[in-house]
């Protein structure tokens, strides 16, 4: 019983890394949300709220 396996090669034009691009976009959105939190909550007010309570 012999089974023949065929190997499919994917060229450069056929490769579409949608998952990788979506992960990079998700990480970028998380960084933007963290920056907005730090800017608007911590540094816009007169006194810091979380950092430097002393």
N, C-alpha and C positions, 0 to 999 in steps of 0.2 A: 504494500500500500504506500504509494509515494504521492505526496501532495506538493504541488508546485506553488511556490510563493512568488508573487510578483511584487517588485519594489517600485513604488511610485515616487518619482522625484518632483519636487515643487520648485519651480523657477522663481527668480526674484520678483517678477511681475505678478505672480499668482499669490504671493504671500501677503496676507492682510492681517496685521496684528491688532485686531480690534480690542481684545482683552487687555493687552498691555497699555494701549492708549487710554482705555477707560480707567485702569488703575492709576495711571499718572494723573489723569484729570481729577479723580477722587482725592488723591493725596494733595493736589494743588488746592482743591476746594477746602480741605481740612486746614491747610496752612493759612488760607485767606480768612477762614472763620476764626482761627486762633489769633491772627494778627488784628482782626476787627475787635475781638474781645479785649485784647491787651490795649489797643489804642483807645477805644471808646470808654471802657470801664475803668482802666487804670490811670491813663494819662490825661484825659480831657478834663476831669474834675479837678477841683482845687487840691484835694488831698488824695493820696493813694488809698484804695479800699482794701486790697488784699496784700499787696507787697508793702512792707515797711510800716507795720502797725505801731511800732514804738515811737 
